[in-house]
Amino acid sequence: MKILYLDCASGISGDMLLGALIDLGLDPGLLRKQLGKLPLKGYSLTERKVTRSWFGARKVDVKVKGRQTHRGIVEIRAIIERSALPDIVKRTAMRIFKRLVEVEARIHRIPERRVHLHEVGAVDAIVDVVGAAIGLHELIGLEDEDRPGGRLVCSPLNVGGGTVRMEHGLLPVPAPATAALLKGVPIYSAGPQGELVTPTGAAIVSTLAASFGSPPAMVIDGIGYGAGSRDHEGHPNVLRAMLGAEWPAAETSEGQVIVIECTIDDMNPQHYGYLMERLFAEGAREVFYAPVQMKKNRPGVLVTVVSPAPLLNELARVLFEETTTIGLRHRPASRIELTRRMATVRTRYGKVRVKISSMNGRVTQVQPEYDDCRKLAGRRKRPLKDIQTAALLAYAESEETGRE
């Protein structure tokens, strides 16, 4: 399976993603040819090599010519559906726009049909979104009804800070639409002030990314850098994209990890969810909480983190920053892991990846991928458990067919 990992240490925008895809090997001529299938005039797409804080990268610009009209979801759908683009590219682009419009409608308390992208922004967004769908289809393949696609994985997003001036005035970063699009996505603020994640960039990754966190196990084939407009001193304003293949799991093996623990009895319970997200984002393998009885007979929480040994300092920093603990314990531990591989099965609801764990060549566990099942449950309006059951049955049937 092909994997594209996006390192968003300087945020993400539509043009940064296009620049990174071109830097990875997407043919800009092919991109322009495919975009030319849209019944959309009055713009040009240019790309050039630039440096951002001494990093070489590709900068993509969409230049709009003349006066453009406001466009709503009806007009955008007509433009995309009337094009000669592949159906999977059309569907992917419309999924992104539908999510963007749904969020804008909730923010402004208006029907979706009344949401409009204004003039230049509308053209820019159409090119960025459709261009991203074209690029991802070319480099990793988009998942379709009759074939599995590659996997897009994204790091936690650096959203920036301060304020940004928009059509509706001076707004805090992240802007309202961006913040709403990133519900459930790990974010943080570091480095230069200003808007680092645009609504278009947020819409693309929140719609298409299979997961957010550290890079998955993969063999890297290529690395591309897409440049943002500003050049921040000491902070490369680039989106790094790493393209590769899923790394096949090794045979059942033993390895060394560290176990980090601390006990807490004076922290707001709301903070534990965010703490877990931060720890996983920094590379923890496991994080879990257990109730304990502490001194003075106070109920408390035992926080346990399992991780590779080199991450001790980073995870300790997170624990001290995000909790009220003033000390922690750590110890080495041995770990035995089963052989794991991924397969894709076809169900009546759509395609689902399943994680297959084996010991000495014998399958011991089959687990449907939660994110795939969750997306299908929402799309098909079915209970999550129905999707998971269908995936397990589809796997069992495929095994029977294979034996025959």
Stockholm file with secondary structure:
# STOCKHOLM 1.0

chainA/1-404         MKILYLDCASGISGDMLLGALIDLGLDPGLLRKQLGKLPLKGYSLTERKVTRSWFGARKVDVKVKGRQTHRGIVEIRAIIERSALPDIVKRTAMRIFKRLVEVEARIHRIPERRVHLHEVGAVDAIVDVVGAAIGLHELIGLEDEDRPGGRLVCSPLNVGGGTVRMEHGLLPVPAPATAALLKGVPIYSAGPQGELVTPTGAAIVSTLAASFGSPPAMVIDGIGYGAGSRDHEGHPNVLRAMLGAEWPAAETSEGQVIVIECTIDDMNPQHYGYLMERLFAEGAREVFYAPVQMKKNRPGVLVTVVSPAPLLNELARVLFEETTTIGLRHRPASRIELTRRMATVRTRYGKVRVKISSMNGRVTQVQPEYDDCRKLAGRRKRPLKDIQTAALLAYAESEETGRE
#=GR chainA/1-404 SS CEEEEEECTTCBCHHHHHHHHHHHTCCHHHHHHHHTTSSCCSEEEEEEEEEETTEEEEEEEEEECSCCCCEEHHHHHHHHHTSCSCHHHHHHHHHHHHHHHHHHHHHHTSCGGGCEECHHHHHHHHHHHHHHHHHHHHHTCCCBTTBCCCEEEECCEECEESEEEETTEEEESSCHHHHHHTTTSCEECCSSSEECBCHHHHHHHHHHCSEESSCCSEEEEEEEEEECSSCBTTBCCEEEEEEEEECCCCSSEEEEEEEEEEEESSSCTTHHHHHHHHHHHTTCSEEEEEEEECGGGCEEEEEEEEECGGGHHHHHHHHHHHSCCSCCEEEEEEEEECEEEEEEEECSSCEEEEEEEEETTEEEEEEECHHHHHHHHHHHTCCHHHHHHHHHHHHHHHHHHHHC
#=GC SS_cons         CEEEEEECTTCBCHHHHHHHHHHHTCCHHHHHHHHTTSSCCSEEEEEEEEEETTEEEEEEEEEECSCCCCEEHHHHHHHHHTSCSCHHHHHHHHHHHHHHHHHHHHHHTSCGGGCEECHHHHHHHHHHHHHHHHHHHHHTCCCBTTBCCCEEEECCEECEESEEEETTEEEESSCHHHHHHTTTSCEECCSSSEECBCHHHHHHHHHHCSEESSCCSEEEEEEEEEECSSCBTTBCCEEEEEEEEECCCCSSEEEEEEEEEEEESSSCTTHHHHHHHHHHHTTCSEEEEEEEECGGGCEEEEEEEEECGGGHHHHHHHHHHHSCCSCCEEEEEEEEECEEEEEEEECSSCEEEEEEEEETTEEEEEEECHHHHHHHHHHHTCCHHHHHHHHHHHHHHHHHHHHC
//
